[in-house]
Amino acid sequence: MMEHKVDIVERAQWRAAEPKQTERLKSAARRVIIHHTALPGCKGLEECKQQILSIQRGHMVDRGFDDIGYNFLIGQDGRVFEGRGWGVVGAHSRGNNHDSVGIAFMGNFNNDSPSKDAILSVNQLLQSGVSQGFLRADFSLLGHRDLGNTQCPGENLYAALAQLRGTT
């Protein structure tokens, strides 16, 4: 099996607050749930790091989460940011967090379309997750709206999910 190396901006690099607690997944995730942040997209490493810190603060302070809700976040330039990371239970889709990985594209995809770089990075991230054993090879890929009463991940990103499923 080919190893897929994904360059990930780790928590320490974006100066993440320590999680209040961490719960590990009991086995490889069987679902990937795609979200969008519904915020303006960020450009460049520093701007994206500031936005992720702000998202983490909102999740922990305003919503009472143990940490940022997502396992990973994706910038429009294709940069991958570690949220909770692999093998950790997220807080991104109520009732669906114990067998899934939550990946949020940074931006509002009711208006914007996901970049080719962002799609490519998520494909590489998913392949890496499978090759490392964090994600089942037969995982299913869903938009957040498939599981809850929400518009997330936005019309344009939802329409692009086929590109992530490899069914284009």
Z-matrix of the N, CA and C atoms (Angstrom, degrees):
N
C 1 1.470
C 2 1.529 1 109.10
N 3 1.300 2 116.08 1 136.41
C 4 1.455 3 120.44 2 -178.77
C 5 1.527 4 110.06 3 -77.16
N 6 1.323 5 116.21 4 135.76
C 7 1.460 6 120.82 5 178.22
C 8 1.532 7 108.63 6 -84.58
N 9 1.314 8 116.14 7 129.50
C 10 1.457 9 120.35 8 179.67
C 11 1.517 10 108.44 9 -106.06
N 12 1.307 11 116.59 10 115.56
C 13 1.457 12 121.15 11 -178.29
C 14 1.511 13 108.69 12 -93.65
N 15 1.301 14 115.63 13 124.39
C 16 1.453 15 121.33 14 178.53
C 17 1.523 16 106.80 15 -115.87
N 18 1.308 17 116.26 16 129.77
C 19 1.456 18 120.67 17 177.73
C 20 1.526 19 107.75 18 -82.16
N 21 1.320 20 115.77 19 113.77
C 22 1.464 21 120.62 20 -175.18
C 23 1.526 22 109.70 21 -114.14
N 24 1.333 23 116.01 22 130.74
C 25 1.461 24 121.22 23 173.08
C 26 1.529 25 106.12 24 -77.30
N 27 1.323 26 115.65 25 110.62
C 28 1.465 27 120.46 26 -173.87
C 29 1.528 28 111.36 27 -77.50
N 30 1.327 29 114.58 28 164.07
C 31 1.468 30 121.72 29 -177.22
C 32 1.525 31 112.64 30 -52.74
N 33 1.318 32 116.38 31 -44.47
C 34 1.472 33 119.73 32 -178.13
C 35 1.527 34 110.77 33 -61.17
N 36 1.335 35 116.86 34 -32.51
C 37 1.463 36 121.46 35 -178.00
C 38 1.522 37 112.25 36 -71.02
N 39 1.332 38 117.72 37 -29.54
C 40 1.473 39 118.25 38 175.41
C 41 1.529 40 111.86 39 -101.37
N 42 1.331 41 115.11 40 11.29
C 43 1.469 42 122.48 41 173.47
C 44 1.532 43 112.29 42 61.07
N 45 1.320 44 114.98 43 46.19
C 46 1.468 45 121.10 44 179.66
C 47 1.527 46 110.95 45 -62.86
N 48 1.320 47 115.27 46 145.27
C 49 1.467 48 120.08 47 169.54
C 50 1.525 49 107.67 48 -70.96
N 51 1.307 50 116.99 49 151.45
C 52 1.462 51 120.60 50 176.23
C 53 1.526 52 109.53 51 -66.16
N 54 1.344 53 118.09 52 140.10
C 55 1.473 54 118.93 53 176.61
C 56 1.527 55 109.96 54 -67.67
N 57 1.335 56 116.05 55 149.54
C 58 1.469 57 120.40 56 176.10
C 59 1.520 58 109.49 57 -64.68
N 60 1.329 59 115.68 58 -38.88
C 61 1.464 60 121.81 59 173.74
C 62 1.513 61 108.21 60 -160.66
N 63 1.328 62 115.48 61 163.42
C 64 1.464 63 121.60 62 -177.82
C 65 1.517 64 108.43 63 -131.69
N 66 1.326 65 115.83 64 130.68
C 67 1.461 66 121.29 65 175.77
C 68 1.522 67 107.58 66 -113.99
N 69 1.333 68 116.12 67 127.66
C 70 1.467 69 120.91 68 -178.66
C 71 1.530 70 109.84 69 -85.33
N 72 1.339 71 116.18 70 145.97
C 73 1.463 72 120.30 71 170.44
C 74 1.524 73 108.19 72 -65.72
N 75 1.321 74 117.04 73 145.11
C 76 1.465 75 120.60 74 -178.59
C 77 1.526 76 112.67 75 -78.23
N 78 1.327 77 117.11 76 -21.03
C 79 1.465 78 121.43 77 178.97
C 80 1.528 79 108.21 78 -155.43
N 81 1.311 80 115.88 79 178.81
C 82 1.467 81 119.90 80 178.75
C 83 1.530 82 109.69 81 -58.06
N 84 1.323 83 116.19 82 139.86
C 85 1.465 84 120.98 83 -179.49
C 86 1.528 85 109.43 84 -64.82
N 87 1.322 86 115.93 85 141.73
C 88 1.465 87 119.43 86 179.00
C 89 1.526 88 112.04 87 -105.69
N 90 1.340 89 115.90 88 -4.96
C 91 1.470 90 119.56 89 179.27
C 92 1.521 91 110.25 90 -138.01
N 93 1.325 92 115.02 91 147.57
C 94 1.457 93 122.49 92 171.54
C 95 1.521 94 106.05 93 -117.89
N 96 1.316 95 116.09 94 126.60
C 97 1.468 96 120.70 95 -178.19
C 98 1.532 97 107.73 96 -113.61
N 99 1.322 98 115.14 97 121.99
C 100 1.464 99 122.18 98 -176.31
C 101 1.531 100 109.72 99 -96.00
N 102 1.332 101 114.38 100 133.21
C 103 1.469 102 123.06 101 -179.52
C 104 1.528 103 109.13 102 -127.10
N 105 1.339 104 114.26 103 169.84
C 106 1.464 105 118.46 104 162.48
C 107 1.521 106 106.70 105 -127.78
N 108 1.334 107 115.94 106 158.36
C 109 1.463 108 119.02 107 -178.00
C 110 1.528 109 111.25 108 -79.78
N 111 1.335 110 117.10 109 -15.80
C 112 1.472 111 123.42 110 -178.39
C 113 1.529 112 111.48 111 60.55
N 114 1.328 113 115.75 112 23.45
C 115 1.460 114 122.55 113 175.36
C 116 1.523 115 107.29 114 -111.00
N 117 1.331 116 117.37 115 168.24
C 118 1.463 117 117.31 116 173.63
C 119 1.534 118 109.10 117 -59.76
N 120 1.320 119 116.85 118 144.71
C 121 1.458 120 120.20 119 177.14
C 122 1.521 121 110.10 120 -63.50
N 123 1.324 122 117.81 121 153.42
C 124 1.464 123 120.98 122 178.80
C 125 1.516 124 108.95 123 -106.24
N 126 1.316 125 115.34 124 153.01
C 127 1.462 126 121.37 125 179.27
C 128 1.523 127 108.24 126 -123.72
N 129 1.311 128 115.91 127 128.12
C 130 1.457 129 119.47 128 176.80
C 131 1.515 130 112.65 129 85.19
N 132 1.317 131 114.87 130 155.27
C 133 1.456 132 121.58 131 -174.29
C 134 1.523 133 112.67 132 -60.09
N 135 1.337 134 117.85 133 -49.24
C 136 1.473 135 120.22 134 -174.88
C 137 1.524 136 111.77 135 -64.23
N 138 1.324 137 116.77 136 -44.07
C 139 1.473 138 120.28 137 -179.50
C 140 1.532 139 110.10 138 -62.78
N 141 1.328 140 116.38 139 -42.56
C 142 1.471 141 119.35 140 179.58
C 143 1.531 142 111.20 141 -66.43
N 144 1.329 143 116.96 142 -40.32
C 145 1.474 144 120.05 143 178.57
C 146 1.532 145 110.31 144 -60.82
N 147 1.339 146 116.77 145 -42.84
C 148 1.470 147 120.43 146 178.70
C 149 1.527 148 110.72 147 -62.57
N 150 1.335 149 116.48 148 -41.41
C 151 1.458 150 119.85 149 -178.91
C 152 1.529 151 110.99 150 -66.06
N 153 1.333 152 116.65 151 -40.52
C 154 1.469 153 119.42 152 179.77
C 155 1.523 154 110.61 153 -66.22
N 156 1.331 155 117.71 154 -40.02
C 157 1.466 156 120.44 155 175.91
C 158 1.523 157 110.56 156 -59.02
N 159 1.319 158 115.58 157 -41.60
C 160 1.464 159 120.94 158 179.16
C 161 1.537 160 110.94 159 -65.26
N 162 1.337 161 117.02 160 -41.02
C 163 1.470 162 121.13 161 177.35
C 164 1.527 163 109.50 162 -63.33
N 165 1.349 164 116.54 163 -44.81
C 166 1.460 165 119.14 164 179.78
C 167 1.528 166 110.83 165 -60.83
N 168 1.329 167 116.82 166 -44.36
C 169 1.465 168 120.80 167 179.57
C 170 1.532 169 109.72 168 -59.78
N 171 1.332 170 116.82 169 -43.91
C 172 1.462 171 120.50 170 179.37
C 173 1.518 172 112.24 171 -62.50
N 174 1.329 173 116.19 172 -42.16
C 175 1.465 174 119.93 173 179.74
C 176 1.528 175 111.06 174 -66.48
N 177 1.326 176 117.42 175 -42.23
C 178 1.465 177 120.52 176 -174.67
C 179 1.532 178 111.89 177 -80.34
N 180 1.328 179 116.85 178 -41.71
C 181 1.457 180 120.43 179 -174.80
C 182 1.529 181 111.37 180 -85.36
N 183 1.345 182 116.20 181 -52.92
C 184 1.465 183 119.66 182 -174.48
C 185 1.527 184 112.83 183 -77.89
N 186 1.332 185 116.73 184 -37.57
C 187 1.470 186 119.82 185 -176.34
C 188 1.520 187 113.73 186 -101.04
N 189 1.322 188 117.76 187 -9.43
C 190 1.458 189 120.85 188 177.84
C 191 1.518 190 114.82 189 74.23
N 192 1.348 191 117.68 190 21.23
C 193 1.460 192 120.87 191 177.78
C 194 1.530 193 109.42 192 -72.79
N 195 1.329 194 116.58 193 162.05
C 196 1.462 195 121.59 194 177.31
C 197 1.519 196 111.84 195 -76.08
N 198 1.334 197 117.24 196 -18.12
C 199 1.461 198 122.37 197 -174.07
C 200 1.524 199 106.51 198 -168.35
N 201 1.331 200 117.14 199 -177.89
C 202 1.466 201 120.38 200 170.55
C 203 1.532 202 106.93 201 -56.09
N 204 1.304 203 117.86 202 144.47
C 205 1.465 204 120.34 203 -172.68
C 206 1.514 205 115.46 204 -73.04
N 207 1.339 206 116.91 205 -29.93
C 208 1.463 207 121.22 206 -171.79
C 209 1.522 208 112.25 207 -89.50
N 210 1.316 209 115.99 208 152.78
C 211 1.467 210 120.39 209 173.85
C 212 1.528 211 110.72 210 -77.36
N 213 1.333 212 116.57 211 -37.30
C 214 1.467 213 121.59 212 178.55
C 215 1.523 214 108.92 213 -145.43
N 216 1.343 215 115.68 214 154.06
C 217 1.458 216 122.45 215 173.53
C 218 1.519 217 107.71 216 -127.83
N 219 1.335 218 116.12 217 147.85
C 220 1.455 219 121.93 218 -173.92
C 221 1.523 220 109.82 219 -124.50
N 222 1.328 221 116.04 220 123.69
C 223 1.458 222 120.65 221 175.38
C 224 1.522 223 110.78 222 -80.49
N 225 1.327 224 116.85 223 161.41
C 226 1.470 225 120.69 224 179.74
C 227 1.526 226 111.72 225 -64.03
N 228 1.350 227 116.74 226 -22.96
C 229 1.469 228 119.59 227 178.27
C 230 1.528 229 111.05 228 -82.48
N 231 1.341 230 116.67 229 2.65
C 232 1.452 231 120.68 230 178.60
C 233 1.512 232 113.72 231 90.73
N 234 1.320 233 117.19 232 -0.64
C 235 1.460 234 119.98 233 179.71
C 236 1.523 235 109.70 234 -69.27
N 237 1.330 236 116.34 235 134.78
C 238 1.466 237 122.18 236 -179.40
C 239 1.526 238 108.30 237 -102.20
N 240 1.319 239 116.35 238 129.12
C 241 1.455 240 122.25 239 177.79
C 242 1.523 241 109.47 240 -111.66
N 243 1.318 242 115.67 241 134.18
C 244 1.466 243 120.52 242 176.98
C 245 1.524 244 108.62 243 -75.73
N 246 1.345 245 115.15 244 123.84
C 247 1.453 246 120.29 245 171.39
C 248 1.527 247 106.23 246 -94.87
N 249 1.314 248 116.48 247 -105.15
C 250 1.467 249 119.24 248 173.63
C 251 1.521 250 111.62 249 -78.39
N 252 1.336 251 116.48 250 -20.12
C 253 1.459 252 121.06 251 177.55
C 254 1.522 253 112.34 252 84.56
N 255 1.328 254 114.82 253 -175.31
C 256 1.462 255 122.53 254 -178.39
C 257 1.527 256 110.87 255 -72.05
N 258 1.333 257 115.48 256 146.55
C 259 1.455 258 121.12 257 170.98
C 260 1.509 259 114.83 258 75.77
N 261 1.321 260 117.59 259 8.37
C 262 1.468 261 121.82 260 -178.15
C 263 1.527 262 109.04 261 -114.62
N 264 1.339 263 116.63 262 136.83
C 265 1.459 264 121.58 263 176.41
C 266 1.531 265 108.02 264 -67.96
N 267 1.323 266 116.51 265 126.59
C 268 1.458 267 121.55 266 179.01
C 269 1.519 268 111.73 267 -90.81
N 270 1.342 269 114.65 268 -175.71
C 271 1.464 270 122.22 269 174.13
C 272 1.527 271 105.97 270 -136.03
N 273 1.334 272 115.07 271 72.50
C 274 1.462 273 118.87 272 -172.61
C 275 1.518 274 112.87 273 -130.05
N 276 1.331 275 118.62 274 -18.26
C 277 1.461 276 120.95 275 -178.41
C 278 1.523 277 108.02 276 -150.99
N 279 1.313 278 114.97 277 97.84
C 280 1.466 279 121.45 278 -173.08
C 281 1.533 280 112.26 279 -46.63
N 282 1.333 281 115.17 280 127.04
C 283 1.457 282 121.17 281 177.97
C 284 1.522 283 114.27 282 81.96
N 285 1.331 284 116.87 283 -0.51
C 286 1.468 285 120.67 284 -175.34
C 287 1.525 286 112.98 285 -129.25
N 288 1.313 287 117.89 286 19.24
C 289 1.465 288 120.51 287 -171.82
C 290 1.525 289 114.94 288 -91.91
N 291 1.320 290 118.12 289 -15.49
C 292 1.468 291 119.85 290 -172.10
C 293 1.524 292 114.71 291 -87.01
N 294 1.330 293 117.06 292 -1.67
C 295 1.473 294 119.53 293 177.69
C 296 1.523 295 110.59 294 -138.88
N 297 1.339 296 115.92 295 24.76
C 298 1.464 297 118.55 296 -172.52
C 299 1.526 298 112.29 297 -140.63
N 300 1.323 299 113.44 298 167.08
C 301 1.457 300 123.47 299 172.08
C 302 1.522 301 105.97 300 -119.08
N 303 1.317 302 117.33 301 131.30
C 304 1.462 303 121.97 302 178.65
C 305 1.514 304 110.93 303 -103.40
N 306 1.335 305 116.03 304 122.17
C 307 1.463 306 121.61 305 -179.96
C 308 1.523 307 108.44 306 -120.64
N 309 1.342 308 115.82 307 122.83
C 310 1.466 309 120.93 308 -178.95
C 311 1.520 310 110.72 309 -108.95
N 312 1.322 311 115.59 310 124.76
C 313 1.463 312 121.23 311 170.15
C 314 1.523 313 106.61 312 -80.10
N 315 1.320 314 116.39 313 131.78
C 316 1.461 315 120.50 314 -178.61
C 317 1.520 316 109.39 315 -82.47
N 318 1.321 317 115.11 316 116.78
C 319 1.454 318 122.02 317 -178.82
C 320 1.511 319 109.69 318 141.91
N 321 1.325 320 115.65 319 177.85
C 322 1.462 321 121.90 320 177.38
C 323 1.517 322 107.47 321 -113.21
N 324 1.328 323 115.59 322 108.78
C 325 1.451 324 120.00 323 -171.77
C 326 1.525 325 112.80 324 -96.33
N 327 1.346 326 116.19 325 16.96
C 328 1.454 327 119.16 326 161.98
C 329 1.524 328 107.35 327 -75.79
N 330 1.339 329 116.64 328 -27.53
C 331 1.464 330 122.52 329 -177.05
C 332 1.525 331 111.20 330 -106.30
N 333 1.334 332 116.17 331 -49.46
C 334 1.461 333 121.36 332 -174.37
C 335 1.514 334 110.45 333 -91.30
N 336 1.324 335 114.99 334 164.20
C 337 1.460 336 121.33 335 171.56
C 338 1.518 337 108.47 336 -109.40
N 339 1.333 338 117.64 337 145.62
C 340 1.462 339 119.00 338 178.54
C 341 1.526 340 109.86 339 -66.24
N 342 1.319 341 115.72 340 142.69
C 343 1.470 342 119.99 341 -179.49
C 344 1.529 343 109.99 342 -75.32
N 345 1.329 344 114.70 343 157.26
C 346 1.471 345 120.02 344 174.98
C 347 1.523 346 110.06 345 -59.67
N 348 1.336 347 116.97 346 -38.03
C 349 1.467 348 121.05 347 179.83
C 350 1.523 349 110.90 348 -62.83
N 351 1.326 350 116.96 349 -41.82
C 352 1.464 351 120.30 350 -179.63
C 353 1.533 352 110.67 351 -66.33
N 354 1.325 353 117.01 352 -42.91
C 355 1.471 354 121.19 353 178.08
C 356 1.533 355 110.13 354 -61.38
N 357 1.328 356 116.14 355 -46.12
C 358 1.467 357 121.43 356 -179.61
C 359 1.536 358 110.43 357 -60.57
N 360 1.330 359 116.57 358 -44.90
C 361 1.471 360 120.29 359 -179.68
C 362 1.524 361 111.95 360 -62.15
N 363 1.327 362 116.99 361 -41.01
C 364 1.464 363 119.15 362 179.32
C 365 1.522 364 109.79 363 -66.95
N 366 1.316 365 117.95 364 -40.43
C 367 1.466 366 119.61 365 175.99
C 368 1.528 367 110.87 366 -58.27
N 369 1.328 368 117.27 367 -44.21
C 370 1.466 369 120.94 368 178.54
C 371 1.527 370 110.92 369 -65.34
N 372 1.336 371 116.58 370 -40.49
C 373 1.464 372 120.74 371 178.86
C 374 1.530 373 110.64 372 -61.31
N 375 1.335 374 116.23 373 -43.79
C 376 1.464 375 120.26 374 -179.58
C 377 1.528 376 111.06 375 -65.74
N 378 1.318 377 117.23 376 -41.76
C 379 1.467 378 120.49 377 177.25
C 380 1.523 379 110.62 378 -62.66
N 381 1.315 380 116.13 379 -39.18
C 382 1.459 381 121.11 380 178.32
C 383 1.532 382 110.33 381 -65.39
N 384 1.333 383 116.13 382 -41.41
C 385 1.464 384 120.18 383 178.49
C 386 1.515 385 112.50 384 -61.64
N 387 1.330 386 116.02 385 -39.31
C 388 1.463 387 120.60 386 177.34
C 389 1.530 388 109.32 387 -66.83
N 390 1.342 389 117.06 388 -48.07
C 391 1.472 390 119.95 389 -175.58
C 392 1.523 391 111.80 390 -65.80
N 393 1.327 392 118.01 391 -26.80
C 394 1.470 393 121.19 392 177.93
C 395 1.532 394 112.88 393 -88.87
N 396 1.341 395 117.11 394 -5.57
C 397 1.453 396 120.53 395 177.97
C 398 1.520 397 115.33 396 85.33
N 399 1.338 398 117.71 397 11.28
C 400 1.466 399 120.64 398 178.17
C 401 1.525 400 112.08 399 -86.25
N 402 1.340 401 115.34 400 -17.75
C 403 1.455 402 122.14 401 -174.70
C 404 1.517 403 108.04 402 -133.42
N 405 1.337 404 116.52 403 131.71
C 406 1.459 405 119.49 404 178.24
C 407 1.525 406 110.06 405 -64.61
N 408 1.315 407 116.74 406 145.26
C 409 1.466 408 120.87 407 -179.68
C 410 1.528 409 111.03 408 -62.27
N 411 1.334 410 117.16 409 -28.59
C 412 1.466 411 121.00 410 -178.81
C 413 1.536 412 111.65 411 -101.22
N 414 1.342 413 116.52 412 31.18
C 415 1.474 414 119.62 413 -178.84
C 416 1.521 415 111.20 414 -59.36
N 417 1.327 416 115.32 415 152.33
C 418 1.463 417 119.48 416 172.93
C 419 1.520 418 108.40 417 -103.17
N 420 1.326 419 116.12 418 148.12
C 421 1.448 420 122.39 419 -177.58
C 422 1.518 421 108.71 420 -115.05
N 423 1.325 422 115.62 421 126.17
C 424 1.460 423 121.43 422 -175.01
C 425 1.519 424 110.29 423 -130.16
N 426 1.327 425 115.73 424 153.95
C 427 1.455 426 120.70 425 166.38
C 428 1.518 427 107.56 426 -88.39
N 429 1.324 428 117.68 427 150.56
C 430 1.461 429 121.55 428 -179.60
C 431 1.537 430 110.90 429 -52.43
N 432 1.335 431 116.87 430 -37.26
C 433 1.477 432 120.51 431 -178.48
C 434 1.524 433 112.55 432 -62.81
N 435 1.344 434 117.35 433 -20.56
C 436 1.465 435 120.01 434 178.02
C 437 1.526 436 111.32 435 -69.18
N 438 1.326 437 116.93 436 -16.19
C 439 1.469 438 121.47 437 -173.58
C 440 1.521 439 113.68 438 -120.07
N 441 1.315 440 117.55 439 -8.41
C 442 1.464 441 118.69 440 -176.68
C 443 1.510 442 111.15 441 -154.34
N 444 1.308 443 115.52 442 170.79
C 445 1.458 444 122.37 443 -178.58
C 446 1.525 445 108.61 444 -83.96
N 447 1.323 446 116.73 445 82.07
C 448 1.453 447 122.34 446 -175.79
C 449 1.524 448 109.57 447 -154.00
N 450 1.319 449 116.16 448 157.88
C 451 1.474 450 120.33 449 173.68
C 452 1.520 451 110.82 450 -87.10
N 453 1.315 452 117.14 451 -10.83
C 454 1.462 453 123.02 452 -178.02
C 455 1.528 454 109.97 453 -58.34
N 456 1.298 455 120.27 454 134.06
C 457 1.472 456 130.59 455 14.38
C 458 1.530 457 114.95 456 -97.90
N 459 1.323 458 118.79 457 29.11
C 460 1.459 459 121.01 458 -178.77
C 461 1.526 460 111.03 459 87.48
N 462 1.320 461 114.87 460 149.59
C 463 1.472 462 120.88 461 -175.27
C 464 1.523 463 113.23 462 -54.81
N 465 1.328 464 117.13 463 -48.43
C 466 1.460 465 120.45 464 -171.73
C 467 1.520 466 112.57 465 -72.66
N 468 1.333 467 117.45 466 -35.28
C 469 1.460 468 119.41 467 176.86
C 470 1.528 469 109.86 468 -74.57
N 471 1.322 470 117.05 469 -39.06
C 472 1.469 471 119.90 470 177.74
C 473 1.534 472 109.86 471 -59.39
N 474 1.329 473 116.31 472 -41.06
C 475 1.465 474 120.86 473 179.36
C 476 1.530 475 111.52 474 -66.39
N 477 1.330 476 117.26 475 -23.74
C 478 1.470 477 121.44 476 -178.06
C 479 1.530 478 112.65 477 -90.25
N 480 1.330 479 117.86 478 -0.89
C 481 1.473 480 119.38 479 -176.76
C 482 1.525 481 112.46 480 -59.66
N 483 1.324 482 117.70 481 -28.63
C 484 1.470 483 120.40 482 177.74
C 485 1.523 484 111.00 483 -58.23
N 486 1.346 485 116.47 484 -34.07
C 487 1.465 486 120.16 485 178.90
C 488 1.526 487 111.19 486 -66.86
N 489 1.326 488 116.49 487 -28.40
C 490 1.466 489 120.68 488 178.33
C 491 1.536 490 110.76 489 -83.17
N 492 1.323 491 115.38 490 -26.52
C 493 1.463 492 118.66 491 178.94
C 494 1.525 493 111.47 492 -80.80
N 495 1.326 494 115.42 493 -9.33
C 496 1.455 495 119.40 494 -178.16
C 497 1.519 496 111.88 495 74.00
N 498 1.320 497 116.12 496 24.80
C 499 1.467 498 120.10 497 -178.31
C 500 1.522 499 111.29 498 -109.92
N 501 1.328 500 116.66 499 25.32
C 502 1.472 501 118.65 500 -178.81
C 503 1.525 502 109.92 501 -82.53
